[in-house]
């Protein structure tokens, strides 16, 4: 960012940042305070190209296909998703069940003239049995998977730069976002806050939306507690950020691994 307003190149500014006597007279050292100030200024001025030079990578596990179908609409992010052609959905892998669908809620269905009462879990199990039956009959996996519902779980890795992530969080943390991807977005927000607090301090909508503002306050408390443990953790250690007090629709766990 500083190189945009300086006569010196970014390389020179970075190389000289720790050599105070060698810094040009019109430049200051890049200490923590100055870095925070520059990043805050970039956000305030919407100098967002600065935030396209970094990258955050998330391993999102056990999300529904309904959720990841929404996530992959963010075209500037990169995605590597678990194959439904090579990975079968078994009873143990399971499905994502919406919290508002009660266990005892059944709907009438008619099959070849016979009527049945079927609940959500029954429907998921039927789809699994049909897929397994088709495979047993020699139907190729790429065709048998067509009976698989949107609730089927999947894993997906996504990488995006901070600018794109801020855009995703602004849309998906909103109160009117679909519940599963909203919960996922808040978990991603927690991880981003821990590793890059100067960039992911807040969201633009927090200024006008009290619900978003209140949730960010709860998230800050959870991340603050985790940050203290993260600072003392060793390289390779996996640290969980507690999200139980944030107010999510369904249980989501957030982890950050220290790589350096």
KEKE-3310 file (N, C-alpha, C; in steps of 0.2 Angstrom, whole numbers, plus 5000, padded with zeros to 4 digits):
npx = (5004:5010:5019:5012:5010:5023:5039:5048:5051:5040:5048:5060:5055:5051:5062:5070:5064:5067:5079:5082:5092:5094:5083:5074:5073:5060:5052:5045:5048:5041:5032:5022:5011:5011:5008:4995:4989:4990:4983:4970:4967:4967:4956:4946:4947:4943:4952:4954:4961:4973:4971:4971:4982:4985:4981:4969:4966:4953:4948:4934:4923:4911:4900:4884:4879:4870:4874:4887:4884:4880:4891:4901:4897:4904:4914:4927:4935:4944:4941:4942:4933:4926:4924:4909:4908:4918:4918:4908:4892:4888:4879:4886:4893:4883:4871:4866:4854:4841:4839:4825:4817:4808:4811:4800:4792:4783:4778:4765:4768:4766:4768:4768:4754:4753:4752:4763:4770:4783:4798:4811:4823:4820:4819:4832:4838:4832:4836:4850:4850:4844:4854:4865:4859:4858:4872:4876:4869:4877:4877:4885:4895:4895:4882:4874:4874:4865:4854:4856:4853:4852:4856:4866:4882:4898:4915:4925:4938:4943:4951:4954:4957:4959:4951:4941:4936:4931:4920:4913:4910:4902:4890:4886:4886:4875:4859:4848:4854:4855:4853:4864:4875:4877:4881:4892:4900:4901:4910:4921:4924:4928:4940:4947:4948:4956:4969:4971:4968:4968:4963:4951:4942:4929:4913:4906:4892:4890:4889:4876:4867:4861:4860:4871:4881:4880:4883:4896:4902:4901:4908:4921:4924:4925:4936:4946:4949:4954:4965:4975:4979:4983:4994:5003:5005:5013:5022:5013:5002:4985:4972:4957:4943:4931:4914:4902:4895:4892:4880:4874:4865:4867:4878:4894:4912:4927:4943:4961:4977:4993:5006:5019)
npy = (4994:5006:5009:5014:5027:5032:5037:5026:5009:4995:4984:4989:4997:4987:4979:4987:4990:4985:4991:5004:5015:5015:5018:5029:5046:5051:5041:5030:5017:5000:4996:4988:4996:5005:4997:4993:5005:5008:4998:5000:5012:5009:5001:5010:5020:5012:5006:4993:4984:4982:4971:4960:4953:4944:4928:4916:4900:4888:4873:4865:4855:4842:4848:4852:4848:4857:4868:4870:4872:4885:4892:4890:4899:4911:4917:4921:4915:4900:4882:4866:4851:4837:4822:4816:4805:4797:4795:4787:4790:4785:4778:4781:4792:4801:4815:4832:4839:4850:4861:4865:4855:4843:4828:4820:4823:4819:4815:4812:4800:4792:4777:4767:4766:4762:4770:4779:4785:4796:4801:4814:4808:4795:4797:4801:4789:4780:4785:4783:4769:4766:4771:4763:4751:4752:4753:4740:4733:4735:4748:4763:4773:4786:4788:4782:4791:4801:4800:4805:4817:4835:4836:4828:4825:4834:4837:4852:4862:4878:4893:4910:4928:4941:4952:4946:4937:4946:4951:4939:4936:4947:4946:4933:4932:4939:4942:4937:4927:4910:4897:4887:4890:4903:4900:4894:4904:4913:4905:4905:4918:4919:4912:4920:4932:4928:4926:4937:4950:4964:4966:4959:4965:4970:4971:4979:4980:4981:4993:4998:4988:4980:4967:4961:4968:4965:4951:4951:4956:4946:4936:4942:4941:4927:4925:4932:4925:4913:4918:4921:4908:4904:4912:4906:4894:4880:4877:4869:4865:4863:4873:4876:4887:4893:4892:4891:4901:4911:4910:4901:4892:4878:4866:4870:4869:4877:4878:4883:4881:4883:4887:4893)
npz = (5000:5004:4994:4984:4986:4987:4982:4982:4978:4981:4985:4989:5000:5009:5010:5017:5029:5041:5044:5051:5050:5037:5030:5019:5021:5020:5025:5037:5049:5047:5059:5071:5075:5064:5054:5057:5056:5043:5036:5042:5036:5023:5022:5026:5016:5006:4998:4991:4983:4989:4997:4990:4988:4998:5005:5011:5017:5018:5025:5023:5031:5031:5026:5019:5002:4997:5004:4999:4986:4986:4990:4980:4971:4972:4962:4962:4971:4975:4973:4978:4978:4986:4977:4971:4963:4966:4980:4991:4998:5014:5028:5039:5036:5033:5033:5032:5042:5042:5056:5059:5055:5062:5071:5072:5062:5049:5032:5020:5007:4991:4984:4970:4972:4985:5001:5012:5027:5029:5036:5037:5040:5035:5021:5018:5020:5011:4999:5000:5000:4988:4979:4983:4979:4965:4962:4965:4955:4944:4939:4934:4945:4943:4937:4947:4957:4955:4962:4974:4988:4991:5004:5007:5014:5011:5008:5006:5000:5001:4994:4996:4993:5005:5001:4994:5003:5013:5006:5004:5017:5021:5014:5017:5031:5034:5042:5035:5027:5021:5033:5035:5028:5033:5046:5044:5038:5048:5056:5048:5048:5061:5061:5052:5059:5070:5064:5056:5062:5060:5047:5047:5057:5058:5049:5035:5036:5049:5054:5052:5055:5069:5073:5066:5072:5086:5085:5081:5092:5101:5094:5095:5108:5109:5100:5106:5118:5112:5105:5114:5118:5106:5103:5112:5107:5098:5083:5070:5079:5082:5085:5093:5091:5101:5098:5104:5111:5102:5095:5085:5072:5071:5077:5074:5072:5074:5068:5069:5062:5067:5056:5056)
capx = (5000:5014:5022:5007:5011:5030:5044:5052:5047:5038:5053:5065:5052:5050:5069:5073:5059:5070:5085:5080:5096:5095:5077:5074:5071:5053:5049:5045:5048:5034:5031:5015:5007:5010:5005:4988:4986:4989:4977:4964:4966:4965:4949:4942:4947:4941:4958:4953:4966:4979:4969:4971:4989:4986:4977:4967:4963:4949:4946:4927:4921:4904:4894:4879:4879:4866:4878:4893:4882:4880:4898:4905:4895:4909:4919:4934:4938:4946:4938:4943:4928:4926:4920:4903:4909:4923:4917:4901:4889:4886:4875:4890:4895:4877:4868:4864:4847:4839:4836:4818:4813:4808:4812:4794:4788:4782:4774:4763:4770:4763:4773:4764:4747:4753:4754:4767:4772:4790:4801:4817:4829:4818:4820:4839:4840:4830:4841:4856:4849:4843:4861:4869:4856:4860:4879:4876:4867:4882:4876:4891:4894:4893:4875:4870:4875:4860:4848:4859:4850:4856:4858:4872:4888:4904:4921:4928:4944:4943:4956:4952:4961:4956:4946:4935:4933:4927:4914:4909:4907:4897:4884:4884:4885:4869:4854:4844:4857:4853:4856:4870:4881:4878:4885:4899:4903:4904:4916:4927:4925:4932:4947:4951:4949:4962:4975:4972:4964:4968:4959:4944:4940:4922:4910:4903:4885:4889:4887:4869:4864:4862:4861:4878:4885:4880:4886:4903:4904:4901:4914:4927:4925:4928:4942:4951:4951:4958:4971:4980:4981:4986:5001:5008:5005:5019:5021:5009:4997:4978:4969:4950:4940:4925:4909:4896:4892:4891:4873:4874:4859:4868:4885:4900:4918:4932:4950:4966:4983:4999:5011:5025)
capy = (5000:5012:5010:5017:5034:5033:5037:5020:5003:4991:4979:4993:4998:4980:4977:4992:4991:4983:4994:5011:5020:5015:5020:5035:5052:5052:5035:5027:5010:4997:4993:4985:5002:5008:4992:4993:5011:5008:4993:5003:5018:5006:4999:5017:5023:5007:5004:4986:4980:4980:4965:4955:4950:4939:4922:4912:4894:4884:4866:4865:4848:4839:4853:4849:4850:4863:4874:4871:4875:4892:4894:4890:4905:4916:4914:4923:4910:4893:4877:4859:4848:4830:4819:4811:4800:4792:4794:4785:4793:4780:4779:4784:4799:4805:4820:4838:4839:4857:4861:4866:4849:4839:4821:4816:4826:4814:4818:4806:4798:4787:4773:4762:4765:4762:4776:4778:4791:4796:4807:4816:4802:4789:4799:4800:4782:4777:4788:4779:4762:4766:4772:4756:4745:4753:4751:4733:4731:4737:4755:4766:4777:4793:4789:4781:4797:4806:4800:4808:4823:4841:4836:4824:4829:4834:4841:4856:4867:4885:4898:4917:4933:4944:4956:4942:4934:4951:4951:4933:4937:4953:4943:4926:4933:4943:4938:4934:4922:4904:4896:4883:4894:4908:4898:4892:4910:4915:4901:4907:4925:4918:4910:4926:4937:4926:4926:4943:4954:4971:4966:4957:4968:4971:4971:4986:4980:4981:5000:4999:4982:4979:4960:4959:4971:4961:4944:4952:4957:4939:4933:4945:4938:4920:4925:4935:4919:4909:4922:4920:4901:4903:4915:4902:4887:4878:4876:4863:4864:4864:4877:4877:4894:4891:4896:4890:4907:4915:4910:4898:4888:4871:4865:4871:4870:4881:4877:4886:4878:4887:4885:4896)
capz = (5000:5005:4988:4979:4987:4989:4976:4982:4976:4987:4987:4993:5007:5013:5012:5022:5034:5048:5044:5052:5048:5030:5028:5016:5026:5020:5026:5043:5050:5047:5065:5072:5075:5058:5049:5059:5054:5035:5035:5043:5031:5016:5023:5026:5009:5001:4994:4992:4979:4993:5001:4985:4988:5003:5004:5017:5014:5023:5024:5026:5032:5033:5024:5014:4995:4997:5006:4995:4979:4987:4991:4974:4967:4973:4957:4962:4976:4972:4976:4977:4981:4986:4972:4972:4959:4969:4987:4992:5005:5018:5034:5044:5034:5035:5029:5036:5043:5045:5063:5060:5053:5068:5070:5072:5057:5043:5026:5017:5001:4988:4979:4966:4974:4992:5005:5018:5031:5028:5039:5034:5040:5031:5015:5017:5020:5005:4994:5001:4998:4980:4976:4984:4975:4958:4961:4965:4949:4939:4936:4936:4951:4940:4936:4953:4962:4954:4967:4980:4989:4992:5011:5007:5016:5007:5010:5001:5002:4997:4995:4993:4995:5010:4999:4992:5009:5016:5002:5006:5024:5021:5011:5020:5038:5035:5046:5030:5023:5023:5040:5036:5025:5038:5052:5041:5037:5055:5058:5044:5051:5068:5060:5049:5065:5074:5060:5052:5065:5057:5041:5049:5063:5057:5042:5033:5038:5056:5055:5051:5057:5076:5074:5064:5077:5092:5084:5080:5098:5104:5091:5097:5115:5108:5097:5111:5122:5108:5103:5120:5118:5099:5104:5115:5104:5094:5076:5068:5083:5080:5090:5092:5093:5104:5095:5107:5114:5096:5093:5078:5071:5072:5079:5070:5075:5070:5070:5065:5063:5066:5052:5057)
cpx = (5004:5017:5018:5008:5018:5034:5048:5047:5045:5044:5058:5062:5052:5057:5072:5070:5062:5077:5084:5085:5096:5088:5077:5071:5063:5049:5050:5045:5041:5034:5024:5010:5006:5007:4997:4985:4985:4984:4971:4962:4964:4958:4944:4941:4944:4946:4959:4958:4972:4977:4969:4977:4990:4981:4975:4964:4959:4948:4939:4924:4914:4899:4890:4881:4875:4870:4884:4891:4881:4887:4902:4902:4900:4915:4926:4938:4940:4944:4941:4938:4928:4922:4914:4903:4913:4922:4909:4898:4886:4882:4880:4893:4889:4875:4867:4857:4846:4836:4829:4814:4814:4809:4806:4789:4789:4777:4772:4766:4767:4767:4769:4758:4747:4755:4758:4768:4780:4793:4808:4822:4827:4820:4828:4841:4838:4834:4847:4855:4848:4850:4865:4866:4858:4867:4879:4873:4871:4881:4882:4890:4892:4886:4871:4870:4869:4854:4850:4856:4855:4859:4864:4878:4894:4909:4923:4933:4943:4948:4953:4956:4956:4950:4940:4932:4929:4920:4910:4906:4901:4890:4882:4883:4878:4864:4849:4847:4855:4857:4863:4876:4882:4882:4892:4903:4905:4910:4922:4929:4930:4939:4951:4952:4955:4969:4977:4967:4963:4964:4952:4942:4932:4920:4907:4896:4884:4887:4880:4864:4865:4863:4868:4882:4886:4884:4894:4906:4905:4907:4920:4929:4928:4935:4948:4954:4956:4965:4977:4983:4985:4993:5006:5008:5011:5017:5018:5003:4990:4975:4961:4947:4933:4919:4902:4892:4890:4883:4872:4868:4861:4876:4890:4906:4923:4939:4955:4973:4989:5004:5018:5026)
cpy = (5006:5014:5014:5025:5036:5033:5030:5014:4999:4986:4983:4995:4992:4978:4981:4993:4990:4987:5002:5016:5021:5017:5027:5040:5052:5046:5033:5020:5007:4993:4991:4991:5005:5004:4993:5000:5011:5004:4997:5009:5015:5004:5005:5020:5018:5005:4997:4982:4978:4973:4959:4951:4945:4933:4918:4906:4890:4877:4865:4858:4847:4845:4850:4852:4856:4869:4875:4874:4883:4895:4895:4896:4911:4914:4916:4919:4904:4888:4870:4854:4840:4827:4815:4805:4794:4791:4793:4788:4787:4782:4783:4791:4804:4811:4826:4838:4846:4857:4862:4860:4844:4832:4817:4819:4822:4817:4811:4806:4792:4784:4767:4760:4764:4768:4775:4785:4791:4802:4809:4811:4796:4791:4799:4793:4778:4779:4784:4772:4761:4766:4766:4751:4746:4751:4743:4730:4732:4744:4759:4772:4784:4794:4787:4787:4802:4806:4803:4815:4829:4840:4832:4828:4829:4838:4846:4861:4873:4890:4905:4922:4937:4949:4952:4939:4940:4952:4945:4934:4942:4950:4937:4927:4937:4939:4935:4929:4915:4901:4892:4887:4900:4906:4896:4899:4913:4912:4903:4914:4924:4917:4916:4931:4935:4927:4933:4949:4961:4972:4965:4959:4968:4970:4977:4986:4981:4988:5002:4993:4980:4971:4958:4962:4967:4954:4945:4953:4950:4935:4936:4942:4931:4920:4927:4929:4915:4912:4921:4913:4901:4906:4910:4895:4886:4877:4869:4862:4866:4867:4878:4884:4892:4895:4895:4896:4912:4916:4907:4894:4881:4871:4866:4872:4873:4880:4881:4882:4883:4884:4887:4897)
cpz = (5000:4998:4983:4980:4989:4982:4976:4980:4982:4989:4991:5000:5011:5015:5017:5028:5041:5049:5045:5049:5040:5026:5025:5021:5026:5022:5034:5044:5050:5054:5066:5071:5068:5053:5051:5056:5046:5033:5036:5038:5025:5017:5023:5019:5004:4996:4994:4988:4984:4996:4996:4985:4993:5001:5010:5014:5020:5021:5027:5026:5034:5032:5019:5007:4994:4999:5001:4988:4980:4987:4985:4969:4967:4969:4958:4967:4972:4976:4974:4981:4981:4981:4974:4968:4962:4976:4988:4998:5008:5024:5039:5042:5034:5030:5034:5036:5046:5052:5064:5057:5059:5067:5069:5066:5051:5038:5023:5009:4998:4983:4976:4970:4982:4996:5011:5021:5031:5032:5035:5034:5036:5023:5013:5016:5014:4999:4994:4998:4991:4977:4977:4980:4967:4957:4961:4959:4943:4936:4939:4941:4948:4939:4943:4958:4961:4959:4974:4982:4991:5000:5012:5009:5011:5010:5004:5004:4997:4999:4992:4996:5000:5007:4997:4998:5013:5012:5004:5013:5025:5019:5015:5028:5040:5038:5041:5026:5025:5029:5040:5033:5030:5043:5049:5040:5043:5058:5054:5046:5057:5066:5057:5054:5069:5070:5057:5056:5063:5051:5043:5055:5063:5050:5041:5036:5045:5058:5056:5054:5064:5077:5072:5070:5083:5091:5084:5087:5102:5101:5093:5104:5114:5105:5102:5115:5118:5106:5108:5120:5111:5100:5107:5112:5100:5087:5074:5073:5081:5086:5088:5094:5095:5101:5099:5110:5108:5094:5086:5078:5072:5074:5074:5074:5071:5073:5066:5067:5062:5062:5053:5065)
residu = (UNK:UNK:UNK:UNK:UNK:UNK:UNK:UNK:UNK:UNK:UNK:UNK:UNK:UNK:UNK:UNK:UNK:UNK:UNK:UNK:UNK:UNK:UNK:UNK:UNK:UNK:UNK:UNK:UNK:UNK:UNK:UNK:UNK:UNK:UNK:UNK:UNK:UNK:UNK:UNK:UNK:UNK:UNK:UNK:UNK:UNK:UNK:UNK:UNK:UNK:UNK:UNK:UNK:UNK:UNK:UNK:UNK:UNK:UNK:UNK:UNK:UNK:UNK:UNK:UNK:UNK:UNK:UNK:UNK:UNK:UNK:UNK:UNK:UNK:UNK:UNK:UNK:UNK:UNK:UNK:UNK:UNK:UNK:UNK:UNK:UNK:UNK:UNK:UNK:UNK:UNK:UNK:UNK:UNK:UNK:UNK:UNK:UNK:UNK:UNK:UNK:UNK:UNK:UNK:UNK:UNK:UNK:UNK:UNK:UNK:UNK:UNK:UNK:UNK:UNK:UNK:UNK:UNK:UNK:UNK:UNK:UNK:UNK:UNK:UNK:UNK:UNK:UNK:UNK:UNK:UNK:UNK:UNK:UNK:UNK:UNK:UNK:UNK:UNK:UNK:UNK:UNK:UNK:UNK:UNK:UNK:UNK:UNK:UNK:UNK:UNK:UNK:UNK:UNK:UNK:UNK:UNK:UNK:UNK:UNK:UNK:UNK:UNK:UNK:UNK:UNK:UNK:UNK:UNK:UNK:UNK:UNK:UNK:UNK:UNK:UNK:UNK:UNK:UNK:UNK:UNK:UNK:UNK:UNK:UNK:UNK:UNK:UNK:UNK:UNK:UNK:UNK:UNK:UNK:UNK:UNK:UNK:UNK:UNK:UNK:UNK:UNK:UNK:UNK:UNK:UNK:UNK:UNK:UNK:UNK:UNK:UNK:UNK:UNK:UNK:UNK:UNK:UNK:UNK:UNK:UNK:UNK:UNK:UNK:UNK:UNK:UNK:UNK:UNK:UNK:UNK:UNK:UNK:UNK:UNK:UNK:UNK:UNK:UNK:UNK:UNK:UNK:UNK:UNK:UNK:UNK:UNK:UNK:UNK:UNK:UNK:UNK:UNK:UNK:UNK:UNK:UNK:UNK:UNK:UNK)
# end
